[in-house]
Amino acid sequence: MNLPNSITMSRIFMIPLLLWLLSGHFPWHSSGGLQEILASILFVLASVTDGVDGYLARSRGQVTTMGILLDPLADKIMVTSAFVALVAYNPDVVKVWIAVIIIGREFLISGLRSIAASEGFTIQASDLGKLKTVIQIVAVTSAILAHRWAEWRFGGFILPVRAVAVAAIYMAALVSTISAVDYFLGFWKKIDRAANSRRATSILVRKRGRTAPE
């Protein structure tokens, strides 16, 4: 197993640890925010590995079938696990319907990518998809911290943690919806073009068959 795939696997192994940190089984859940801090750091670290493994695979020429399979799978499991856990961990900030929209978008894109691959084409991640990823990181991290703190004070500066979490969560749901529509439109154009190409090829073959000398 090469380094990029090892990093991807480490992200998958971080998911059970994140769920444990966001559960009542964490032994120091009342220790002044340690649980929230550790869970936030772990999620940010796991999110960073998402970009690192892809960069290393491309720069080192180590793109493998295993990596192509595991990388999006790890992303989907991480996002799904985080939002499902947050529905129970901080339900005042992460509503069920928001989690359904965000998780549903991930599975929709996975399905469209599978169909696209079977048709012989790919759809590159758009800027909306990249923005969605950044907002999700902010949303999950701030929602975890908002479980303990409504705001942070640094001298005369006040950081409204809870307000940031609520805004980021709703923004994540909105951008997820828009990016899903954008991805679907891109998919539809390519699948329609592929179908027209097959139809044209089929007609050409039939015409040649009729005009071929006997």
C-alpha positions in Angstrom: 0.0 0.0 0.0 1.5 3.4 -1.0 1.5 6.6 1.1 -1.6 8.2 -0.4 -3.7 5.1 0.1 -2.3 4.8 3.7 -3.4 8.4 4.4 -6.9 7.6 3.0 -7.1 4.6 5.2 -6.1 6.6 8.2 -9.1 8.9 7.5 -11.4 5.9 7.6 -9.9 4.8 10.9 -10.4 8.3 12.3 -14.2 8.0 11.9 -14.9 5.5 14.7 -12.7 7.7 17.0 -14.7 10.8 16.0 -18.0 9.0 16.8 -16.6 7.9 20.2 -15.6 11.5 21.0 -19.0 12.8 20.1 -20.8 10.2 22.2 -21.6 9.9 25.9 -19.0 7.1 26.2 -16.2 9.6 26.2 -14.9 9.4 29.8 -14.1 13.1 30.2 -17.2 14.6 28.5 -17.7 17.0 31.5 -14.1 18.2 31.6 -14.4 21.8 30.5 -14.6 21.4 26.8 -11.9 18.7 26.2 -14.3 16.5 24.3 -15.3 19.3 21.9 -11.7 20.5 21.4 -10.4 16.9 20.6 -13.4 16.2 18.3 -12.9 19.4 16.4 -9.1 18.8 16.0 -9.7 15.3 14.8 -12.3 16.3 12.2 -10.1 19.1 10.8 -7.2 16.7 10.7 -9.3 14.1 8.8 -10.5 16.8 6.4 -7.0 18.0 5.7 -5.9 14.4 4.8 -8.7 14.5 2.1 -6.6 17.0 0.1 -3.2 15.6 1.0 -3.8 12.1 -0.2 -5.1 13.3 -3.6 -2.2 15.7 -4.1 0.4 13.1 -3.2 -1.2 10.5 -5.5 -1.1 12.8 -8.4 2.3 14.4 -7.8 4.0 11.0 -7.2 2.2 9.2 -10.0 0.6 6.8 -7.4 -3.0 7.0 -8.5 -4.4 3.5 -8.1 -7.7 1.7 -8.5 -7.8 1.2 -4.7 -7.3 4.9 -4.1 -9.9 5.9 -6.6 -12.4 3.7 -4.8 -11.4 4.5 -1.2 -11.0 8.3 -1.4 -14.6 9.2 -2.2 -15.9 6.4 0.0 -13.9 7.8 3.0 -15.3 11.3 2.3 -18.9 10.1 2.2 -18.5 8.0 5.4 -16.8 10.9 7.2 -19.5 13.5 6.3 -22.3 11.1 6.9 -20.9 10.0 10.3 -20.2 13.6 11.4 -23.7 14.9 10.6 -25.5 11.9 12.0 -23.5 12.2 15.2 -24.2 16.0 15.4 -28.0 15.5 15.1 -27.8 13.7 18.5 -24.8 15.7 19.9 -26.1 19.2 19.2 -29.7 19.0 17.9 -30.3 22.7 18.5 -27.8 23.6 15.8 -27.9 20.6 13.5 -31.5 19.8 12.6 -32.5 16.4 11.1 -33.7 17.8 7.8 -30.4 19.6 7.3 -28.5 16.4 7.9 -30.8 14.6 5.4 -30.2 17.2 2.7 -26.4 17.2 3.1 -26.1 13.4 3.4 -28.6 12.9 0.5 -26.5 15.1 -1.7 -23.4 13.0 -1.1 -25.2 9.8 -2.0 -26.8 11.4 -5.1 -23.4 12.5 -6.4 -22.0 9.0 -5.8 -24.8 7.5 -7.8 -24.3 9.9 -10.7 -20.6 9.3 -10.7 -21.1 5.6 -10.9 -23.5 6.0 -13.9 -21.0 8.4 -15.5 -18.2 5.9 -15.1 -20.3 3.1 -16.6 -21.0 5.4 -19.6 -17.3 6.1 -20.0 -17.0 9.7 -18.9 -16.3 11.7 -15.7 -17.6 15.0 -14.3 -14.9 17.1 -12.6 -15.5 18.7 -9.2 -16.8 22.2 -9.7 -15.9 25.3 -7.7 -19.3 24.9 -5.9 -18.3 21.5 -4.8 -15.0 22.8 -3.4 -16.8 25.6 -1.6 -19.3 23.1 -0.2 -16.4 21.1 1.3 -14.9 24.2 3.0 -18.3 25.3 4.4 -18.9 21.7 5.7 -15.6 21.8 7.6 -16.5 25.1 9.2 -20.0 23.9 9.9 -19.1 20.7 11.6 -16.2 22.2 13.6 -18.3 25.1 14.8 -21.3 22.9 15.6 -19.1 20.7 17.7 -17.7 23.7 19.6 -21.1 25.2 20.0 -22.1 22.2 22.1 -20.0 23.7 24.9 -19.6 27.4 24.1 -22.1 30.1 22.8 -19.2 32.5 22.3 -15.5 32.9 22.8 -14.0 36.1 24.3 -10.5 37.3 23.5 -10.0 40.5 25.4 -12.4 42.9 23.7 -13.1 40.6 20.8 -16.1 38.3 20.9 -16.4 35.3 18.6 -20.1 34.1 18.4 -19.4 30.4 18.1 -23.1 29.3 18.2 -24.1 32.0 15.6 -21.3 31.0 13.3 -22.3 27.3 13.7 -26.0 28.0 12.8 -25.0 30.2 9.8 -22.5 27.7 8.5 -24.9 24.7 8.9 -27.6 26.5 6.9 -25.1 27.7 4.4 -23.8 24.1 4.0 -27.4 22.9 3.3 -27.9 25.6 0.7 -24.6 25.2 -1.1 -25.0 21.4 -1.0 -28.4 21.7 -2.7 -27.1 24.2 -5.3 -24.0 22.1 -6.1 -26.1 19.0 -6.4 -28.3 20.7 -9.0 -25.2 22.0 -10.8 -23.6 18.5 -10.8 -26.9 17.0 -12.1 -27.1 19.5 -14.9 -23.5 18.8 -15.9 -24.2 15.0 -15.7 -27.4 15.3 -17.8 -25.6 17.3 -20.6 -22.9 14.6 -20.9 -25.2 11.7 -20.7 -27.5 13.2 -23.3 -24.5 13.9 -25.5 -23.3 10.3 -25.1 -26.8 9.0 -26.0 -26.9 11.1 -29.1 -23.5 9.9 -30.1 -24.5 6.3 -29.7 -27.7 7.0 -31.7 -25.8 8.6 -34.5 -23.2 5.8 -34.6 -26.1 3.2 -34.7 -27.8 5.0 -37.6 -24.5 5.2 -39.5 -23.8 1.5 -39.0 -27.3 0.7 -40.3 -26.8 2.9 -43.4 -23.5 1.3 -44.2 -25.1 -2.1 -43.8 -27.8 -1.2 -46.4 -25.3 0.2 -48.9 -22.7 -2.6 -48.5 -22.3 -4.6 -51.8 -23.7 -8.1 -51.7 
